[in-house]
């Protein structure tokens, strides 16, 4: 079937399904309302939710696909081995023997959990050893480890920005940063992605405000682009702002020993706060914020998401501690990651794909239409490639993409298979020129 006809048919199926299900939902809701004297029921929006119904009816729903083994360069999903190009396991350390053994030893010694917050009864010597290791690794005065990266952004940003302060935030920043800004008492103003002219205009506009914080991702998780840290540092210095860099996708990837974007540009000393996660290159779970000792001490006693969350499990902390050692002792693992990333970006662009200015092992493939991205993902899956679509509102309408990302542990044979699949599918769907 010609691709345009195929997409049109899928769209008609999806619309029909949405109308049918919406009709049923309206009838059900009407029945519920008829017995209520209080008007709208809290769960009405849940009963009428149909965002997923059309995609499921059309057979292109791409979420919650079950994986039946570990997070490696290939995974078993629906009983079939598929090459994984949607993971954040950049260094492939989730199955590294040293990391696995460290986690096992921690369980033997500490058990499986801490059952309380670090603020009260869950502060292990293992957490403090990890913070000391991160201090040495990042060359910062102090580090605070959170139970997750999301909680680190939420708790740190919200407790720092007071009512009279202003946060300057890149429009492409991660959702956890957005939640931290929303919870903060201070005002947030957003600047266009990586647009330093607009950032300067806004900093000048709010020059009279004493408390200013520029917040940016180090590597932007959808496009793979790197923040312009040198320019941000220059502007912050001129206008008296502090800098907060989310290095979630930087750690293990960018800069000497994978320390992140500020280190890549040599501006780590001028970057006031560096946040990071352990759920990507560091093969575990958790997050941290690093900075001057007095600032971290304040966060430790004011961040609600730190104070009122259970502590990082011992096995997770021990795994991260081993990862921190490995990235400093085995530089070849980062070199292999970049070799794989350069190979894939070059090949995709030679085929004719738009990689949206990616500079890292996150390589987006611009598709355009949301439905086409869902179809593309499904066809890749059927060909044995596990990839993830990103559609509006996560990206602007008309900029749907396939977010691909690569690992140290991908073999050339696996990468060649992925490239062959993209080439065949791109021609089949009319996205690439045929010979």
C-alpha positions as CSV (number, residue, x, y, z in Angstrom):
1,X,0.0,0.0,0.0
2,X,1.3,3.5,-0.9
3,X,2.4,5.3,2.3
4,X,0.0,8.3,1.8
5,X,-3.0,5.9,1.5
6,X,-1.7,3.9,4.5
7,X,-1.5,6.9,6.7
8,X,-4.9,8.2,5.5
9,X,-6.5,4.9,6.4
10,X,-4.9,4.8,9.8
11,X,-6.0,8.4,10.5
12,X,-9.6,7.5,9.5
13,X,-9.5,4.5,11.8
14,X,-8.2,6.6,14.6
15,X,-10.8,9.3,14.2
16,X,-13.6,6.8,13.9
17,X,-12.4,5.1,17.1
18,X,-12.1,8.4,19.0
19,X,-15.7,9.4,18.0
20,X,-17.1,6.0,18.9
21,X,-15.4,5.9,22.2
22,X,-16.1,9.5,23.0
23,X,-19.8,8.9,22.3
24,X,-19.7,6.0,24.8
25,X,-17.9,8.1,27.3
26,X,-20.4,11.0,27.0
27,X,-23.3,8.5,27.6
28,X,-21.6,7.0,30.6
29,X,-20.8,10.5,32.0
30,X,-24.4,11.6,31.4
31,X,-25.6,8.7,33.4
32,X,-23.2,9.4,36.2
33,X,-24.2,13.1,36.3
34,X,-27.9,12.3,36.3
35,X,-27.5,10.8,39.8
36,X,-25.2,13.5,41.1
37,X,-26.5,16.7,42.6
38,X,-23.1,18.3,42.8
39,X,-22.3,18.8,39.1
40,X,-19.0,17.8,37.6
41,X,-17.5,14.6,39.1
42,X,-13.7,14.7,39.9
43,X,-13.1,11.6,37.7
44,X,-15.2,12.8,34.7
45,X,-11.9,13.8,32.9
46,X,-10.5,10.4,33.5
47,X,-13.6,8.6,32.2
48,X,-13.6,10.8,29.0
49,X,-9.8,10.5,28.4
50,X,-9.3,9.2,24.9
51,X,-5.8,10.4,23.9
52,X,-4.6,6.9,23.5
53,X,-7.7,5.2,22.1
54,X,-7.2,6.1,18.4
55,X,-3.6,5.0,18.3
56,X,-4.4,1.7,20.0
57,X,-7.2,1.1,17.5
58,X,-4.9,1.9,14.6
59,X,-2.2,-0.4,16.0
60,X,0.5,2.2,16.3
61,X,0.4,2.9,20.1
62,X,4.2,3.1,20.9
63,X,4.2,3.4,24.7
64,X,4.6,1.0,27.6
65,X,6.2,-1.7,25.5
66,X,7.3,-4.5,27.9
67,X,11.0,-5.4,28.0
68,X,11.8,-8.9,29.3
69,X,15.5,-8.6,30.1
70,X,18.2,-6.1,31.1
71,X,18.9,-2.7,29.6
72,X,21.5,-3.6,27.0
73,X,22.3,-2.7,23.4
74,X,19.6,-5.1,22.5
75,X,16.5,-6.1,24.4
76,X,13.8,-8.8,24.3
77,X,10.4,-7.2,23.8
78,X,7.3,-9.2,22.8
79,X,9.5,-12.3,22.9
80,X,11.7,-11.0,20.1
81,X,15.3,-9.6,20.3
82,X,15.4,-6.0,19.1
83,X,18.3,-3.5,18.9
84,X,17.7,-0.8,21.5
85,X,18.3,2.8,20.2
86,X,16.0,4.5,22.7
87,X,18.0,4.1,25.9
88,X,19.9,6.5,28.1
89,X,22.3,3.8,29.1
90,X,25.1,5.6,27.2
91,X,28.0,3.7,28.7
92,X,26.3,0.3,29.0
93,X,27.3,0.1,32.6
94,X,24.0,-1.4,33.8
95,X,25.5,-4.9,33.2
96,X,29.2,-4.1,33.9
97,X,30.5,-6.8,36.3
98,X,32.0,-4.3,38.7
99,X,28.7,-2.4,39.0
100,X,26.6,-5.4,39.4
101,X,28.8,-6.9,42.1
102,X,28.9,-3.6,44.0
103,X,25.1,-3.5,44.1
104,X,25.0,-7.1,45.4
105,X,27.5,-6.4,48.1
106,X,25.5,-3.4,49.3
107,X,22.3,-5.5,49.5
108,X,24.2,-8.1,51.6
109,X,25.4,-5.4,54.0
110,X,22.5,-2.9,54.2
111,X,19.5,-4.8,52.9
112,X,17.2,-3.5,50.1
113,X,16.1,-0.1,51.4
114,X,16.5,2.7,54.0
115,X,12.8,3.1,55.0
116,X,13.2,6.7,55.7
117,X,14.6,10.1,54.6
118,X,18.2,10.9,55.0
119,X,17.1,14.0,57.0
120,X,15.9,11.7,59.8
121,X,16.7,8.0,59.9
122,X,17.9,6.9,56.4
123,X,21.3,8.6,56.1
124,X,23.9,5.8,55.4
125,X,27.6,6.1,55.4
126,X,27.3,4.8,51.8
127,X,25.4,8.0,50.8
128,X,28.2,10.1,52.4
129,X,30.9,8.1,50.6
130,X,29.1,8.7,47.3
131,X,28.9,12.4,48.0
132,X,32.6,12.5,48.8
133,X,33.4,10.7,45.6
134,X,31.3,13.0,43.5
135,X,32.9,16.1,45.2
136,X,36.3,14.8,44.1
137,X,35.1,13.8,40.6
138,X,33.4,17.2,39.9
139,X,35.9,19.3,41.9
140,X,33.1,21.1,43.8
141,X,33.1,22.0,47.5
142,X,29.9,20.0,48.4
143,X,27.4,17.5,46.9
144,X,23.9,16.5,48.0
145,X,22.5,13.2,46.7
146,X,18.8,12.9,46.1
147,X,16.6,9.9,45.6
148,X,16.0,10.8,41.9
149,X,17.1,13.4,39.4
150,X,13.5,14.7,39.1
151,X,13.5,15.4,42.8
152,X,16.9,17.1,42.6
153,X,15.6,19.7,40.1
154,X,12.2,20.1,41.8
155,X,13.6,20.5,45.3
156,X,16.7,22.6,44.5
157,X,15.2,25.2,42.1
158,X,12.0,25.6,44.2
159,X,13.9,26.3,47.5
160,X,16.4,28.7,46.0
161,X,14.2,31.1,44.1
162,X,12.3,33.2,46.6
163,X,9.4,35.5,46.0
164,X,11.5,38.5,44.7
165,X,13.8,36.4,42.6
166,X,13.7,35.6,38.8
167,X,14.6,32.4,37.0
168,X,15.7,32.6,33.4
169,X,14.9,29.2,31.7
170,X,15.7,27.8,28.3
171,X,12.4,26.9,26.6
172,X,13.7,23.4,25.8
173,X,14.6,22.6,29.5
174,X,13.5,19.2,30.9
175,X,10.1,18.8,32.6
176,X,11.7,18.4,36.0
177,X,13.2,21.9,35.7
178,X,9.7,23.2,34.7
179,X,8.2,21.6,37.8
180,X,10.9,23.1,40.0
181,X,10.2,26.5,38.5
182,X,6.5,26.1,39.0
183,X,7.0,25.2,42.7
184,X,9.3,28.2,43.2
185,X,7.9,31.4,44.7
186,X,9.9,33.5,42.3
187,X,9.0,34.5,38.7
188,X,10.2,32.4,35.7
189,X,10.9,34.0,32.3
190,X,11.7,31.8,29.4
191,X,14.1,32.5,26.5
192,X,14.2,30.9,23.1
193,X,16.2,27.7,22.9
194,X,20.0,28.5,23.1
195,X,19.2,32.1,22.0
196,X,21.8,34.1,23.8
197,X,20.6,37.4,22.4
198,X,17.2,36.9,23.9
199,X,18.7,35.8,27.2
200,X,20.8,39.0,27.3
201,X,17.7,41.1,26.5
202,X,15.8,39.5,29.4
203,X,18.7,39.8,31.8
204,X,19.0,43.5,31.0
205,X,15.2,43.9,31.5
206,X,15.5,42.4,35.0
207,X,18.9,43.9,35.8
208,X,17.4,45.7,38.8
209,X,16.4,42.3,40.4
210,X,19.2,41.2,42.9
211,X,18.3,37.4,42.8
212,X,18.7,36.0,39.3
213,X,19.2,32.4,38.3
214,X,19.9,31.1,34.7
215,X,18.8,27.5,34.4
216,X,19.7,25.3,31.4
217,X,20.1,21.7,30.4
218,X,23.7,20.9,29.6
219,X,22.7,18.5,26.8
220,X,19.1,18.9,25.6
221,X,17.4,15.5,25.9
222,X,15.3,15.7,22.7
223,X,17.7,17.3,20.2
224,X,21.1,16.3,21.5
225,X,22.3,19.9,21.3
226,X,24.7,21.3,23.9
227,X,24.0,24.5,25.9
228,X,26.1,27.5,25.1
229,X,27.8,27.5,28.5
230,X,30.6,29.9,27.7
231,X,28.1,32.6,26.6
232,X,25.8,31.9,29.5
233,X,28.7,32.4,31.9
234,X,29.7,35.6,30.2
235,X,26.2,37.1,30.4
236,X,25.7,35.9,34.0
237,X,28.9,37.7,35.0
238,X,27.8,40.9,33.3
239,X,24.3,40.9,34.9
240,X,25.0,39.4,38.2
241,X,23.1,36.1,37.8
242,X,23.9,32.7,39.2
243,X,24.0,29.6,36.9
244,X,22.3,26.2,37.3
245,X,23.3,23.5,34.8
246,X,21.3,20.2,34.6
247,X,23.9,17.7,33.5
248,X,21.6,14.7,33.4
249,X,22.6,13.7,29.8
250,X,26.1,15.1,30.1
251,X,27.5,12.8,32.8
252,X,29.6,10.0,31.3
253,X,29.3,11.6,27.9
254,X,30.8,15.1,27.7
255,X,33.9,16.7,29.0
256,X,37.0,15.2,30.6
257,X,36.1,11.8,32.2
258,X,32.5,12.6,31.3
259,X,32.0,15.4,33.9
260,X,29.6,17.4,31.7
261,X,29.0,20.5,29.6
262,X,30.6,23.0,32.0
263,X,33.8,21.0,32.0
264,X,33.6,20.5,28.2
265,X,33.9,24.3,27.9
266,X,36.2,24.8,30.8
267,X,33.7,26.9,32.8
268,X,33.0,24.6,35.7
269,X,34.3,27.1,38.2
270,X,31.9,29.8,37.0
271,X,28.9,27.4,36.9
272,X,27.5,27.8,40.4
273,X,25.4,24.7,40.6
274,X,25.7,21.5,38.7
275,X,22.9,18.9,38.9
276,X,23.0,15.4,37.6
277,X,21.2,12.1,37.5
278,X,22.3,8.5,38.0
279,X,19.6,6.9,35.8
280,X,21.5,7.3,32.6
281,X,25.3,6.8,32.2
282,X,25.6,5.9,35.9
283,X,23.4,2.9,35.5
284,X,21.2,3.3,38.5
285,X,18.7,5.7,40.1
286,X,19.0,9.0,41.9
287,X,20.4,12.5,41.4
288,X,22.5,15.2,43.0
289,X,23.3,18.8,43.1
290,X,26.9,20.1,43.5
291,X,28.1,23.6,44.5
292,X,29.6,25.7,47.2
293,X,29.3,24.3,50.7
294,X,27.1,27.0,52.2
295,X,24.7,26.7,49.3
296,X,24.4,23.0,49.5
297,X,24.0,23.1,53.2
298,X,21.1,25.5,52.7
299,X,19.5,23.2,50.2
300,X,20.0,20.2,52.5
301,X,17.8,21.9,55.1
302,X,15.2,23.6,52.9
303,X,14.6,21.3,49.9
304,X,11.3,19.6,50.6
305,X,11.8,16.9,48.0
306,X,15.0,15.9,49.7
307,X,13.8,16.2,53.3
308,X,10.6,14.3,52.8
309,X,11.7,11.5,50.4
310,X,13.0,8.1,51.3
311,X,16.8,7.8,50.9
312,X,18.4,6.3,47.8
313,X,18.5,2.5,48.2
314,X,21.9,1.1,49.2
315,X,22.3,-1.0,46.0
316,X,21.7,2.1,43.9
317,X,24.2,4.2,45.8
318,X,26.8,1.4,45.6
319,X,26.3,1.0,41.8
320,X,26.8,4.7,41.2
321,X,29.9,4.8,43.4
322,X,31.4,2.1,41.2
323,X,30.4,3.9,38.0
324,X,32.2,7.1,39.2
325,X,35.3,5.1,39.6
326,X,35.0,3.3,36.2
327,X,34.5,6.5,34.1
328,X,37.8,7.9,35.6
329,X,39.7,4.6,35.3
330,X,38.5,3.5,31.8
331,X,38.4,6.5,29.4
332,X,38.1,4.1,26.5
333,X,34.4,3.5,27.2
334,X,33.6,7.2,26.5
335,X,35.8,7.2,23.4
336,X,33.9,4.2,22.0
337,X,30.6,5.9,22.7
338,X,31.6,8.9,20.7
339,X,32.9,6.7,17.9
340,X,29.5,5.1,17.6
341,X,27.7,8.4,17.8
342,X,29.9,10.0,15.0
343,X,29.3,6.9,12.8
344,X,25.5,7.1,13.1
345,X,25.2,10.9,12.7
346,X,27.4,10.8,9.6
347,X,25.5,7.9,8.1
348,X,22.0,9.4,8.8
349,X,22.9,12.7,7.2
350,X,24.5,11.0,4.2
351,X,21.1,9.2,3.7
352,X,19.3,12.6,3.8
353,X,17.8,12.6,7.2
354,X,17.6,15.8,9.3
355,X,19.4,15.2,12.6
356,X,18.3,18.6,14.0
357,X,21.8,19.9,14.8
358,X,22.6,17.1,17.3
359,X,26.1,17.4,18.8
360,X,26.0,14.3,21.0
361,X,25.0,10.5,21.1
362,X,21.4,11.7,21.2
363,X,20.6,11.9,17.5
364,X,17.0,12.9,16.6
365,X,15.5,12.0,13.2
366,X,13.0,14.7,12.1
367,X,9.8,13.1,10.8
368,X,7.4,16.0,10.9
369,X,3.8,14.6,11.3
370,X,2.8,13.0,14.6
371,X,1.0,10.0,13.0
372,X,3.9,9.4,10.6
373,X,6.2,9.3,13.5
374,X,4.0,6.6,15.2
375,X,3.9,4.6,12.0
376,X,7.7,4.9,11.5
377,X,8.2,3.7,15.1
378,X,5.9,0.7,14.6
379,X,7.6,-0.3,11.4
380,X,11.1,-0.1,13.0
381,X,9.8,-2.3,15.8
382,X,8.6,-4.9,13.4
383,X,12.0,-4.8,11.7
384,X,13.7,-5.5,15.1
385,X,14.7,-1.9,16.1
386,X,13.4,-0.4,19.4
387,X,13.1,3.4,19.0
388,X,11.0,6.0,20.6
389,X,8.8,8.7,19.0
390,X,8.5,12.2,20.3
391,X,5.4,14.2,19.3
392,X,3.6,17.4,20.3
393,X,3.3,18.8,22.8
394,X,6.8,17.5,23.8
395,X,8.0,19.1,20.5
396,X,6.3,21.8,18.4
397,X,3.5,20.7,16.1
398,X,5.0,19.5,12.8
399,X,8.4,18.6,14.4
400,X,7.7,15.0,15.5
401,X,10.9,13.0,15.6
402,X,12.4,9.7,16.4
403,X,14.7,10.1,19.3
404,X,17.6,7.7,18.8
405,X,20.5,7.4,21.2
406,X,23.6,5.2,21.2
407,X,25.7,3.2,23.6
408,X,29.3,2.3,24.1
409,X,28.3,-1.4,23.9
410,X,26.6,-1.2,20.5
411,X,28.5,-3.3,18.0
412,X,29.2,-2.3,14.4
413,X,26.9,-5.1,13.2
414,X,24.0,-3.8,15.4
415,X,24.6,-0.2,14.2
416,X,24.8,-1.3,10.6
417,X,21.5,-3.2,11.0
418,X,19.8,0.0,12.4
419,X,21.2,2.1,9.5
420,X,19.9,-0.5,6.9
421,X,16.5,-0.4,8.6
422,X,16.3,3.4,8.5
423,X,17.4,3.4,4.8
424,X,14.8,0.8,3.7
425,X,12.0,2.4,5.8
426,X,12.9,6.0,4.7
427,X,12.6,5.0,1.0
428,X,9.4,3.0,1.6
429,X,7.7,5.9,3.3
430,X,8.9,8.5,0.8
431,X,11.3,10.3,3.1
432,X,14.5,9.4,1.2
433,X,15.4,9.5,-2.4
434,X,15.3,6.2,-4.2
435,X,18.1,5.2,-6.5
